[in-house]
Amino acid sequence: MSVVTSVPPVSTAAAWRGDRLTEKGGWIYELSTTQIDELEALGTRFLDEDPDLRVVRAEDYPLDTVREAVDQWREEVDFGRGFILVRGLRTQLYSDALSSAIYYILGLHMGDPIRQNEMGDLIDHVYATSDKTMDDPTAKSSKVRDQLVYHSDSSDIVALMCLRPAKSGGASCLVSGAEIYNEILRRRPDLAPLLLEPFHWDWRRQDREAPADTYVSPVISMVDGVFSMYAGSLYIITAQDYPGVPKLTEDQLEVLRLFDEITYEPGMAIEMDFRPGDIQWLSNYAALHARTRFDDWPEPQRRRHLLRLWLSSKTDRPVVPNFGKNGVVQVRSAPRDGKAEHPEARFSVKTMSVPRLIY
């Protein structure tokens, strides 16, 4: 493994501008009728058998007509532009449990699900239960309607499935980490190497039950010629509030400010509206994601509702040790060492298809 301390400009497909990518297209995959039929049949069997989500394997629910497509999605996410939107599932005709079953099967073939919090959830729900805004330190990003800033999640791949869109707003926004880095390198080559140094990240704000206040990771990893990024300056800044966390230098603060400035420049991001049944597969190493503020329907059964999976990738992407949150996430088969299962843990797709109402 060859780890570097300086990174040249990134010229792979992962370095893109949203305005050019929007014109070019090619990032939406439309499922065929045959593929949809196969997934519906598999999802129905999954729901009938109701396997333990901690131990069920992709081989238990093999794909036929969709297998080649999944291989293409995985290659595009891991080593291409970093994301793809899959469209065509008829979730308006399914129960939420059936949608969850189809989604989890595809997740098993795209990677290995991991626990998303200390409670042990393997499927999380992006479903607003609060009017809090993100400047409230008690706000949980997946449970509010407020705008979310650009960030990386805590896995190799993050996937979102739309069950129901918002009344208005709630667009998913993606921006290329490699292109942000290229711009920093053009404007401030003296600051760019600082992104390869370790930063403290606020773990407690991401998960109230986290076993520590912070974890440590650089923003950029470059190993064996593979560029990866883990970003979200909000959690670097809020980590400064904990005792014992080294204070950021002026240069570190400057490069974080420049990073955010470039991220939000016109033309950098691509924006997409989720339709029912859409699944977005995204590499956390290639692209950052955000969300616009949204207004919900008054009826609970019509409210914006997405499902989220965090996956360990099936490809061996090289990154520096403990890059991102990989050093602290939990595998799906067991809780953290020395810790019993959370009393509210749920490992059936029938129960996990119902959101926890966290306020």
C-alpha positions in Angstrom: 0.0 0.0 0.0 1.5 3.3 -1.1 0.2 6.3 0.9 1.2 9.8 -0.2 1.4 13.1 1.6 0.6 15.3 -1.4 -2.0 14.8 -4.2 -1.8 15.9 -7.8 -5.0 17.0 -9.6 -7.6 14.3 -10.0 -8.5 13.5 -13.7 -10.7 10.5 -13.3 -14.5 10.3 -13.9 -15.0 11.1 -10.2 -13.9 14.8 -10.9 -17.0 16.4 -12.5 -19.0 19.6 -12.4 -22.7 19.4 -11.9 -23.7 21.8 -14.7 -21.7 19.8 -17.3 -23.0 16.4 -15.9 -26.6 17.6 -16.1 -26.1 18.4 -19.8 -24.3 15.2 -20.5 -26.8 12.9 -18.6 -26.2 9.2 -18.3 -26.5 9.0 -14.5 -30.1 7.5 -14.4 -30.6 3.8 -14.9 -34.2 2.7 -15.9 -35.2 -0.7 -14.8 -36.9 -2.9 -17.4 -40.2 -4.6 -16.8 -38.4 -8.0 -16.5 -36.1 -6.6 -13.9 -38.9 -5.1 -11.9 -40.8 -8.4 -12.0 -37.8 -10.3 -10.7 -37.3 -7.8 -7.8 -40.9 -7.8 -6.8 -40.9 -11.6 -6.7 -37.7 -11.7 -4.6 -39.1 -9.0 -2.3 -42.3 -10.9 -1.8 -40.4 -14.1 -0.9 -38.1 -12.1 1.4 -41.1 -10.7 3.2 -42.7 -14.1 3.6 -39.6 -15.7 5.0 -38.7 -12.6 7.1 -35.0 -13.5 7.6 -32.8 -11.9 10.3 -31.3 -8.8 8.7 -28.1 -9.4 10.6 -27.2 -12.7 8.9 -29.1 -12.9 5.7 -26.8 -13.2 2.6 -27.0 -12.0 -1.0 -26.7 -15.7 -2.0 -30.0 -16.4 -0.3 -31.7 -14.2 -2.8 -29.8 -14.5 -6.0 -30.4 -12.1 -8.9 -30.8 -13.2 -12.5 -31.9 -10.4 -14.8 -30.7 -7.7 -12.5 -27.3 -9.2 -11.7 -25.4 -7.6 -14.6 -27.0 -4.2 -13.8 -26.0 -4.4 -10.2 -22.4 -5.1 -11.3 -22.5 -2.0 -13.5 -23.9 0.2 -10.6 -21.2 -1.0 -8.3 -18.4 -0.3 -10.8 -19.9 3.2 -11.4 -20.2 4.0 -7.7 -16.8 2.7 -6.7 -14.6 3.7 -9.6 -16.7 5.9 -11.9 -18.5 9.2 -11.3 -19.4 8.0 -7.8 -23.2 7.7 -8.0 -26.1 6.4 -10.0 -29.9 6.9 -9.7 -32.0 3.7 -10.3 -35.6 4.3 -11.4 -38.6 2.3 -12.1 -39.8 0.4 -9.0 -43.5 0.7 -8.5 -43.5 1.6 -4.8 -46.9 3.3 -5.0 -48.3 -0.3 -5.4 -46.2 -1.9 -2.6 -46.5 -1.9 1.1 -43.6 -0.1 2.8 -42.4 -3.5 4.0 -42.2 -4.9 0.5 -40.3 -1.8 -0.7 -37.9 -2.3 2.2 -37.4 -5.9 1.3 -36.6 -5.2 -2.3 -34.2 -2.4 -1.2 -32.4 -4.6 1.3 -31.9 -7.4 -1.2 -30.3 -4.9 -3.6 -28.2 -3.6 -0.8 -26.9 -7.0 0.0 -25.8 -7.3 -3.6 -24.2 -3.8 -3.6 -22.3 -4.3 -0.4 -22.7 -5.4 3.2 -25.1 -3.4 5.4 -23.7 -1.9 8.6 -25.4 -0.5 11.7 -26.2 3.1 11.4 -26.4 3.9 15.1 -25.7 2.5 18.6 -29.3 1.1 18.6 -28.4 -1.2 15.8 -30.6 0.0 13.0 -29.7 -1.5 9.6 -32.4 0.4 7.7 -32.9 4.1 8.8 -35.7 6.4 7.9 -35.4 9.9 6.7 -38.8 11.1 8.0 -39.3 14.4 9.6 -40.8 14.3 13.1 -39.6 17.7 14.3 -39.6 21.4 13.3 -36.1 21.8 14.8 -33.5 23.5 12.6 -29.9 22.3 12.2 -28.5 25.1 14.4 -30.1 23.3 17.3 -27.5 20.9 18.6 -30.2 18.4 19.5 -31.5 18.2 15.9 -31.1 14.9 14.1 -30.6 15.5 10.4 -32.8 12.6 9.2 -35.7 13.8 11.4 -36.0 17.5 10.4 -37.2 19.4 7.3 -34.3 21.9 7.4 -31.7 22.2 4.7 -28.7 19.9 5.2 -25.2 21.1 4.4 -22.8 19.0 2.2 -21.3 16.1 4.1 -20.1 12.5 3.9 -21.9 9.7 5.7 -20.2 6.9 7.7 -19.9 4.1 5.2 -18.3 3.2 1.9 -21.7 3.5 0.2 -24.9 5.3 1.2 -28.1 4.5 -0.5 -31.4 6.4 -0.3 -34.8 5.0 -1.5 -37.7 7.3 -2.0 -41.0 5.9 -0.7 -42.8 9.3 -0.9 -41.5 12.7 -1.9 -42.1 16.0 -0.1 -44.9 18.4 -1.0 -42.2 20.7 -2.2 -38.4 20.9 -1.9 -36.3 18.2 -0.5 -34.1 17.9 -3.6 -31.0 15.7 -3.2 -27.8 17.6 -4.1 -24.4 16.0 -4.9 -21.0 17.5 -5.5 -17.7 15.9 -6.6 -15.1 15.8 -3.8 -12.4 15.4 -6.4 -13.5 18.5 -8.3 -13.6 20.5 -5.0 -10.0 19.4 -4.3 -8.9 20.3 -7.8 -10.2 23.8 -7.3 -8.5 24.2 -3.9 -5.3 23.0 -5.6 -5.7 25.7 -8.3 -6.4 28.5 -5.9 -4.3 27.6 -2.8 -1.8 24.9 -3.5 -0.1 25.8 -0.2 -3.2 24.8 1.8 -4.3 21.7 -0.1 -1.9 19.3 1.8 -3.5 20.1 5.1 -6.5 18.1 4.0 -4.4 14.9 4.3 -3.7 15.6 8.0 -6.0 14.2 10.7 -8.9 16.2 12.0 -11.2 15.6 15.0 -14.9 15.0 14.1 -17.9 15.4 16.3 -19.2 11.8 16.9 -21.6 12.8 19.7 -23.6 15.1 17.5 -24.0 12.4 14.8 -25.1 9.8 17.3 -26.3 10.8 20.8 -25.3 7.3 22.1 -21.8 7.4 20.6 -19.2 5.9 23.0 -16.9 8.9 22.6 -17.1 12.5 21.8 -15.0 12.4 18.6 -13.1 10.2 16.2 -10.2 11.2 14.0 -9.8 11.2 10.2 -8.2 13.2 7.5 -10.4 14.8 4.8 -8.4 13.2 1.9 -6.9 9.8 1.4 -4.7 8.9 -1.5 -3.5 5.3 -1.6 -2.2 3.4 -4.6 -3.4 6.3 -6.9 -7.0 6.2 -5.6 -8.4 9.5 -4.4 -11.0 9.5 -1.6 -12.6 12.3 0.4 -14.5 12.4 3.7 -15.9 15.8 4.4 -18.4 17.9 6.4 -16.8 20.9 8.1 -19.7 21.3 10.5 -18.6 18.3 12.5 -15.0 19.4 12.5 -16.0 22.8 13.9 -18.4 21.5 16.5 -15.8 19.0 17.7 -13.8 22.0 18.9 -16.2 22.3 21.8 -15.0 19.2 23.5 -12.1 19.3 26.0 -8.9 17.9 24.9 -9.5 18.4 21.1 -6.5 20.3 19.6 -7.5 23.8 18.4 -7.6 24.3 14.6 -4.9 26.5 13.2 -5.6 29.5 11.1 -4.5 27.6 8.0 -6.8 24.7 8.8 -9.7 27.1 9.3 -8.8 28.8 6.0 -8.8 25.6 4.0 -12.1 24.5 5.5 -13.6 27.9 4.6 -12.3 27.6 1.1 -13.6 24.1 0.8 -17.1 25.2 1.7 -17.0 28.3 -0.5 -16.1 26.2 -3.6 -18.7 23.5 -2.7 -21.5 26.0 -2.9 -20.3 27.8 -6.1 -22.9 27.8 -9.0 -22.4 24.9 -11.3 -20.5 22.7 -8.9 -23.4 20.5 -7.7 -26.0 18.4 -9.4 -29.5 18.5 -8.0 -32.2 15.8 -8.4 -35.8 15.4 -7.3 -36.6 12.0 -5.9 -39.6 10.2 -7.4 -41.3 7.3 -5.7 -39.2 4.1 -6.2 -36.0 6.0 -7.0 -32.8 4.6 -5.4 -29.7 6.7 -5.2 -26.4 4.7 -4.8 -23.6 7.0 -3.7 -19.9 6.5 -2.8 -19.1 8.5 0.3 -15.5 8.7 -1.0 -16.4 10.3 -4.3 -19.3 12.7 -3.7 -20.7 14.8 -0.9 -24.4 15.1 -0.5 -26.9 17.6 0.8 -30.6 18.3 0.8 -32.7 21.4 0.3 -35.3 22.4 2.8 -38.7 20.9 2.3 -42.4 21.4 3.1 -44.4 18.3 4.1 -47.9 17.1 3.5 -50.1 17.5 6.6 -51.2 13.9 6.5 -48.6 11.6 8.2 -49.1 8.8 5.6 -48.2 11.3 2.8 -45.1 12.8 4.3 -41.7 12.7 2.7 -40.2 9.3 3.6 -36.9 7.9 2.4 -35.1 4.7 3.5 -31.4 4.8 4.1 -28.8 2.0 3.9 -25.1 2.2 4.8 -22.9 -0.4 3.1 -19.4 -1.6 3.2 -18.4 -2.0 -0.4 -17.8 -5.3 -2.1 -14.8 -3.8 -3.9 -11.4 -3.4 -2.1 -11.0 0.4 -2.4 -7.7 1.3 -0.7 -7.9 4.1 1.9 -5.6 5.2 4.8 -6.3 3.4 8.1 -9.5 4.4 9.9 -10.4 6.8 7.1 -13.8 8.5 7.6 -15.9 6.8 10.2 -14.9 3.3 9.1 -12.8 2.9 12.3 -15.8 3.3 14.5 -18.9 1.9 12.7 -20.4 -1.4 13.8 -20.8 -4.5 11.6 -24.3 -5.8 11.2 -23.9 -9.2 12.7 -23.1 -8.1 16.3 -23.1 -5.0 18.5 -19.9 -3.3 19.5 -17.4 -5.4 21.5 -18.5 -5.8 25.1 -21.9 -4.3 24.5 -25.3 -6.1 24.6 -27.9 -5.6 21.9 -29.9 -2.4 22.4 -33.3 -3.3 24.0 -35.0 -1.5 21.1 -33.0 -3.2 18.4 -35.0 -4.5 15.4 -33.8 -7.0 12.8 -36.8 -7.9 10.8 -37.7 -6.0 7.6 -41.4 -6.0 8.8 -40.5 -4.0 11.9 -37.7 -1.9 10.4 -40.0 -0.7 7.6 -41.8 1.4 10.3 -39.8 4.6 11.3 -38.8 5.3 14.8 -40.5 8.5 15.9 -37.5 10.5 17.2 -38.3 14.0 18.2 
